[in-house]
Amino acid sequence: MKKFGILLIPLFAFTFSAEPITINWKRLTDVRFTRKLNRELSMYFLYPTFGPSVNALQGKEISIRGYMIPVDENDHIYVISAKPMAACFFCGGAGPESIIELQFRKKKQRFRTDEVLTVRGRLILNADNVDHLNYILKDAEVIE
């Protein structure tokens, strides 16, 4: 019977997810950008070099509070921003470090522009794929 109990301990360790690391937008400013030519697209882009406090978050479950901004509601593409739509990166009021691409676990959700929410997910740092943002939250879900 003791052997059975020992086998259950690892099983239970994986059934409960740990609390995410709660971060603020200031932490994501530990990044420098370099303007470089993307030869494939013949365009210049800002490429990030992430600092140590951001690199420490790579692949970790995090939560962050911000403004929801729909990019394409039909395809359920959203970002969360440090600033409301009128002042966000897309409108020139902030830098690329102030938005996170959300890849939701449940795809059919809809959100209002500038709705303030807290989301959680696994943070992926993207330094070179210009088809995605520099910060990506995989398996994202709204927690409040």
RAJODA-V383548 format. One record per pair of residues at least 4 apart in sequence whose C-alpha atoms are under 8 Angstrom apart, sorted by the first residue. I is the first residue (numbers start at 1). J is the second residue. If there is no record, write none. Layout:
i: [I I]
j: [J J]
//
This chain:
i: [1 2 3 4 5 6 7 8 9 10 11 12 19 20 20 20 20 20 20 21 21 21 21 22 22 22 23 23 23 23 24 24 24 25 25 25 25 26 27 27 28 28 28 29 29 30 30 30 30 30 31 31 31 31 31 31 32 32 32 32 33 33 33 33 34 34 34 34 35 35 35 35 36 36 36 36 37 37 37 37 38 38 38 38 39 45 47 47 48 48 48 49 50 50 51 52 53 54 55 57 57 58 58 58 59 59 59 60 60 61 61 61 61 62 62 62 62 63 63 63 63 64 64 64 65 65 65 65 65 66 66 66 66 66 66 66 67 67 67 67 67 67 67 67 67 67 67 68 68 68 68 68 68 68 68 68 68 68 68 69 69 69 69 69 69 69 69 69 69 69 70 70 70 70 70 70 70 71 71 71 71 72 72 72 73 73 73 76 76 76 76 77 77 78 78 78 79 79 79 79 80 80 80 80 81 81 81 81 81 82 82 82 83 83 83 83 84 84 85 85 85 85 86 86 87 87 87 87 88 88 88 88 88 89 89 89 89 89 89 94 96 96 97 97 99 99 100 100 100 100 100 101 101 101 101 101 102 102 102 102 103 103 103 103 103 104 104 104 104 104 105 105 105 105 106 111 117 117 117 118 118 118 119 119 119 119 119 120 120 120 120 120 121 121 121 121 121 122 122 122 122 123 123 123 123 124 124 124 124 125 125 125 126 126 126 126 126 127 129 132]
j: [5 6 7 8 9 10 11 12 13 14 15 16 61 60 61 62 63 120 121 60 61 62 63 62 63 64 27 62 63 64 28 64 65 29 64 82 98 30 53 54 54 97 98 97 98 50 51 52 53 54 48 49 50 51 54 97 48 49 50 51 46 47 48 49 46 47 48 49 44 45 46 47 44 45 46 47 42 43 44 45 42 43 44 45 43 130 127 128 127 128 134 127 54 55 55 56 57 58 125 62 123 123 124 125 122 123 124 122 123 120 121 122 123 120 121 122 123 118 119 120 121 118 119 120 82 116 117 118 119 80 81 82 83 116 117 118 80 81 82 83 84 85 113 114 115 116 117 78 79 80 81 84 111 112 113 114 115 116 117 78 79 80 81 84 85 111 112 113 114 115 76 77 78 79 111 112 113 76 77 78 79 76 77 78 77 78 110 107 108 109 110 102 103 101 102 103 99 100 101 102 99 100 101 102 85 88 98 99 100 88 98 99 87 88 94 98 88 114 90 91 113 114 91 93 91 92 93 94 92 93 94 98 99 93 94 95 96 98 99 98 133 134 134 135 133 135 133 134 135 136 137 132 133 135 136 137 136 137 138 140 136 137 138 139 140 137 138 139 140 141 138 139 140 141 141 115 142 143 144 142 143 144 140 141 142 143 144 137 140 141 142 143 137 138 139 140 141 137 138 139 140 135 136 137 138 135 136 137 138 134 135 136 132 133 134 135 136 134 133 136]
//
